[in-house]
Amino acid sequence: MTSQNRRPTMKDNQAKYPQLRFKGFTDPWEERKLKELGDIQTGNTPPTSNLDNYSTDGVLWVTPTDIKTLVISDTAKKLSEVGVTKARIAKAGSILVTSIASIGKNTLVTMDAGFNQQINSLTPTPKNDSYFLLTQSEKWSEKMKKTAASATMQIVNKTDFSNISTFVPVHKEEQQKIGLFFRQLDNTITLHQRKLAKLKELKQGYLQKLFPRNGSKFPQLRFSGFADAWEQRKLGDIVVFLNGRAYKQGELLDSGKYPVLRVGNFNTNDKWYYSDLELPAKNYADKGDLLYTWATAFGPHIWKGPKVIYHYHIWKVETTSDISKKFAVHLLDADQAQMTNSLNGSTMVHITKGTMENKIVTIPGISEQRNMARLLDQLDCTIALHQRKLEKLQELKKGYLQKMFC
């Protein structure tokens, strides 16, 4: 690929040049409306009251909840031969674009498929490449969200969708090269996502087998040399939960001596606030401290950043001589997973300190704790490594999208 450094000319008013291109392509891209790139349809729903319209092994029938990957291969419902006659069918190679409420979930169908009224489809003309348009559809969705934001209801109708403008290469060969490039990159990203998901499943499997369940004092899986029954203890007797400090909005500064750690700072790029207050040592968290978020997002964390003041929705957890800190992380992690599973899809707003302190947990001796923590720490490191690789690939794709499209 080659970079193009050029000054805009008058013809840039009609066409654009991407920053990065494959060798041999220099012509300007041309502006087109989506309706000029292919046939556009809005989906529909054959009556669900008539069971004869649906079957377990018929033609795919896509709804927004089915769109989880860039290329769709299965759906919750399928159309029967009867249902197909009542549905709108997108041909293989069509791009499906959600256009009501959940705007921005797009996918490619590799076989003929029906789709519901929340989705618009674009079936490319022979002059256009399907995967190129699928990749570019992220840009369509950005425009669609702006259109929908100005309306009372989050919706982009067929007319508005058809009239979205975009820039495409003059030559299909350039589209195909770009499409193939992103298909390969997307396949690599998908492979890493699957590896990461399998590692997380493996960890959950270990947590279920390494910790006793249903009141038992013996885990299903143990290290060689350990056979004693585990001991049941009240969690508040082996760890101490220290409350974070509640701040008034006026006390949070845009800059200052100490960062104030809030729940959103763990896993997102939430804005950081600061404080110049000098507080007792218990109100600070240092690198290596065990913290527990108890509102909105639940679970233990080993803090790896600089000295911070932890906010009200976070506890600092101090361990006694009966429990290793590294083991305590995994014990609390297993407990959090069990709590999440018991919710059956519902949402828990928060958990109280008293509930945690009175919880009965089962623990082994310190030596077995250390062996378990070592295994689970190694697994966490592997998961973190794959997570970083995946994030780097996603950032790489983001960069290419910016440079290879107008």
Buried (B, 14 or more C-beta within 10 A) or exposed (E): EEEEEEEEEEEEEEBBBBEBBBEEBEEBBBBBEBBBBBEBBBBEBBEEEEEEBBBEEBBBBBBBEBBEEBBBEEBEBBBBEBBBEBBBBBBEBBBBBBBBEEBBBBBBBBEBBBBBEBBBBBBBEEEBBBBBBBBBBBBBBEBBEEBBEEEEEBBBEBEBBBEBEBBBBBEBEBBBBBBEBBBEBBEBBBEBBEBBEEBBEEBBEBBBEBBBEEEEEEBEEBBEEBEEEBEEBEBBEBBBBBBBBEBEEEBBBEEBEBBBBBBBBBEEEEEBBBBEBEEEEBBBBEEEBBBBBBBEBBBBBBBEEEBBBBBBBBBBBBBEEBBBBBBBBBBBBBBBBEBEEEEEEEEEEEBEBEEBBEBEBBBBEEEBBBBBBEBBBEBBEBBEEBBEBBEEBBEEBEEBBEBBBB
